[in-house]
Amino acid sequence: MLRTTIFSALAMTMIALATPANAQQSAASKGYMDAMSKMQADMPKDHNSDLDVGFAQMMIPHHQGAIDMAKVELQYGKDPMLRAMAEKMIKDQEKEIADLEKWLKGKGK
């Protein structure tokens, strides 16, 4: 959790320090910030004593944050390689979230 908090704080600081060159960058920056804030808010507040369950529970909001950020890239980004990566990321992360949720359900969580 501490590592996630530190990562989120560093990422938010980097975005906050970047001076937007135009309104599009400003909207994209807000989108990234919103995605990271939501990811942080959705992280489990209590660590599960079962490390595997805790990992799965933390990865779901982490993956959803990646999906949300990839959607911002698709909305505002121009680079074809990054747009293709964002599309793949959405597809892959959605499947992994479904797999994690299924695994947790099997554990009664």
Secondary structure, 3 states (H helix, E strand, C coil): CHHHHHHHHHHHHHHHHCCCCCHHHHHHHHHHHHHHHHHHHHCCCCCCCCHHHHHHHHHHHHHHHHHHHHHHHHHHCCCHHHHHHHHHHHHHHHHHHHHHHHHHHHCCC
